[in-house]
Amino acid sequence: MTIMDLAEVTKEQVDIAGGKGANLGELINTGFPVPPGFVIGADEYSAVITHLDIPANDDFPEDSNDFLENIRNQILATQLSDNLTRDIALHHEALATRRSKEQVYAVRSSATAEDLADASFAGQHDTYYYVSPDSLVGMVKKCWASLWSEAAFSYRHSQGIEHRSVNMAVVVQEMVLSDVSGVTFTADPVSGSDSVIITESSWGMGAAIVDGRVSPDQYVFDKKTNRLTSIRISDKKFMVPAVLDPDQGSRLI
């Protein structure tokens, strides 16, 4: 299936929905409040990339930046099929019928080699916020192209992952225009201890936390005692406001 509702996706479908899409679908099925959306399956990216001349890892040129840029440009120049364009519009319309005002979306890369036990790809692929319905197709192609950024390429190389084995699904979700955002870790990301839950938060959207533009507040919760053991309030000098930017679809990691 080319496009799936997020609620239809399970954790076993990483090869279709990518790591992010599979985990979001699993969260929905477990009862968590996840913004609704849909996933453009990795098969659509695979069909596009089949027509490009991409060598095996050992055959890539030593200075690969120009080669990578050429791959990205070819992906961006690809004309999506009429069927896919129509299906994206139909899924948007299905979501729009539930809302009284015009929607904006987050268009999120979801690679099939993402959120793995030994390779996270955190921040390597692009996400686009404030995307209007008429910009969805272009942002989907930009997510596909981000699989061939210098950073993503270098990370795959360092992990020994065959470049041609990785495909890219794309998650399209309703945006939450948040006053406060945060990131929660179910284990300490520094020490690896699984005895705590750590939440880091700040004003506005979460992009400033993820890309390091702000030092967030931090809350540490002890799983054994069910108690909040530490609170750190930071001097937060930067905020990504939850308003529609005139430059819709601006790139944020």
N, C-alpha and C positions, 0 to 999 in steps of 0.2 A: 504494500500500500504506500503510495507516494506521500500522502499527508494523513496524519493521525491527530485526533484530538488528544491533548495532553492526558486527559483522564483515562484514555485507552492504553497508555503506555505502561509497561512494567520494567522492572530492573533487569529482566532477562533480554531486553530488546536493545542493548547497547549498539549492536550492529546496524540497527535501523534508526534509532533516535539519538545515538551518541551518548556519552556519559552524562552530560547535563540533562538531556531530555529524559533519559531512563530514570535518573534519580528524582527528577521533578514528578514524573508520572507515578513513581513509587510513593512519594510523599502524599500525593493526592489520594491514592488508593488506601493509604494508611489513615487518612482523615485529617491531614494537616491543611490549613487554609492557604492554598497556593493560587495566585492569580491565574485565571483561565487562559487558555491559548491552544496552539497547535504546533505540530512538528512537521517540518518538511524533511522527508526521509533521506538518509544518506545515499540512497540509490540514485537520486536526482543529481547529486554532485558526482557520483561515480560515472554516470552516463556522460557528463560534460568532460570529465578528465580523461575518459577513454580516447577522446579525439586529439589529445595533446601528446606530444612526443616527450615523455618524462622518463629519464634513464633510471637504472637501478642505483642504489646508494654509491657503490664503488665507481660508477661511471660519471658522477656529477663533476663538473669542472671545479678546479681548486678555488677559483674566485667565482663564487656562485651568485653574487648579488644581481648582476645583470640578467642572468638566466632566470632567477626567481621573479624579478620584476616582469620579465616577458611572460611567465606563466600567469602571474596575477592579471596582467593586462588582457591576456587571451580569455581568462575567465570572466572578467568584467565586460568584455565585448560580446560574450555569448548571448544569443537570443533565446530566452526561455520558451519552451513549447507553449502553444496555445492552451493545451490541457492544464498544464501546471499553473499558468497565469490565471486561468479561469477558476481553478480549485482554490488558489490563494484568496481570490476575491470572494468566493462562496463561503469560505471559512471565516473571513472577516465579517461578512454579512450576517452569518449565524451568531457571531459574538455581539455584533452591533444591535441585534434585535433585543438583547437583554439590557441595553443601556439607553438612557434618555439623552445623553450628550455624546458628541463625537469623541471617538477613542484615539488615543495615541498608544504606541506599542514600544516594547523593548524587543529588539531582534538580536538573538543571542546565538553565537557559535556553539556547536555541540559535537565535537569530534569523537570518532569511535575509539580513539586512544586517549580519552580524557577521563579524569577522576578515577584512575586506576590505583591499585595498591602501591605500585612502585613508580608511577609517573602521573603527576597531577595536571601539568600544562597550565597551571594557574597564571592568568594574565597573558598567555601567549597568543590567544585568538581574540578577535574583536567582538565587541557588543555595541549596538547602536541604540540610543535612547531617543525619546521624543519622535518616533517615526510615525508619520501620518500614513493612512491607508494607501494613498497613491504612490508612496515611496517604498512600499514593502519589497517589491521585486528587485529594485536596485540594491537595497540593503542585504537581501539574501545573497546576492552575488558577491557583495563586499565581504560577507562572512566566509563564503567559500574561498575567496582570494586570500583571506588572512591565514589560511592553512599554510600558505607559502610565503609568509613574512620571514625576514631574516631570523627573528627570535624563535619562531616556531620550528623553522628548519634546523637551526642550531641545536635546539633542545632535543628534537628527534634524533639528531646525529649523536648527541652525547649519551642518549639512552639506548642506542643501537637499534632503533626502530626503522624498519624499511619504509621509506617515504610513500611508496606506491600502495602500501597496505592500509594506509589511514584514509578514511573517508570523513566527510563533514555533513552532519545534519544541521538544521537550523530551527531554533525554538522561537516562535513568535508569541509573546505574552502581553496581555494588557498591562500597561504601566501603572504602578502605584505611585502617586505623587505624594511622597512621604515628607512629613515634618521632621521625623527622627528615623534613622536607619542604623542597622548594626549587622555584625557578622558573629555567628556563634560557632565555637569549636567544641566538639565533644571530647577532645583531649587537648592537653597543653601542646600547642604547635612548636614550642621551643624545647621543652624537656621530653615530650612524648608521653608524659604521664596521663593515663586514662582515668584517674581518680577525680578529675575536675572537669567542669564545664566553664569555658571562658567566653564571655560576650563583650565585644568592643563596639561602641556606638558613638554617633555624633549627630549634629543637626543636619537636616536636609536629606538629600539622597546619599546612598552608600558609596557612590563612586569615589568620593574623596578619601574614604577609609581604604578602599581596595587598592587604589593607586598611590597611597602614601602621602597625599597632600595635607592630611591633618593627623594630629596625634589624638586618637579617640579616647573616650572614657573606657574604663575596663572594670568588669565585674567578674569575680571568680566564685564559683559555686562548688562546694564539696559534695560529691555524689554519696559518700558514705554517711555523712551527718545531715544531709539535706539542708545545709545552711550556707548562706552567703558569707564567705570568709574574707573577702577583700574587695574594696571599692577604690578606684583611682579616677578622680575627676581631672581631666586635662584642660589646658587653656586652648580652646579650639578657635583658631583664628581664621578658618576658611570654611565655607559652606557651599555645596552645590544645591541651589534652590530648586524646589519642586514646581517650576513654572515652565511653560512651553517656550523653548528657545526659538527665535526666528530662523536660525540655521537648523532646521529640523533634521534629525538623523545624525547629529554630531557624534563623533566617535568617542566612546569612553571605554576603558578597560574594565 
